[in-house]
Amino acid sequence: ELLEFREVLSITQAYFAAYGQDIQNMLSYEIHGNEEVNVGRQQSAALGFFVGTIMREKVPIFERVLKFITHSTVFV
């Protein structure tokens, strides 16, 4: 199970490295609906991976990549 998580994270990291400039655009268009979300983002943890948002038009492609890597065992 840990190997699957590592593989997903490495593929995800490669995806975001390829579209690194888009990440800044995604974050600039992010809409904060409530204060609880903002408070959660200000807390940091040493997890070793990036958590963020994906533009709506890119979500289906990202889900397909995750499902392919995890053999459809991921819930998005």
HELIX and SHEET records of a PDB file:
HELIX    1   1 LEU A    2  ALA A   18  1                                  17    
HELIX    2   2 GLY A   20  SER A   28  1                                   9    
HELIX    3   3 GLU A   35  GLN A   42  1                                   8    
HELIX    4   4 ARG A   56  LYS A   58  5                                   3    
HELIX    5   5 VAL A   59  ILE A   69  1                                  11    
END                                                                             
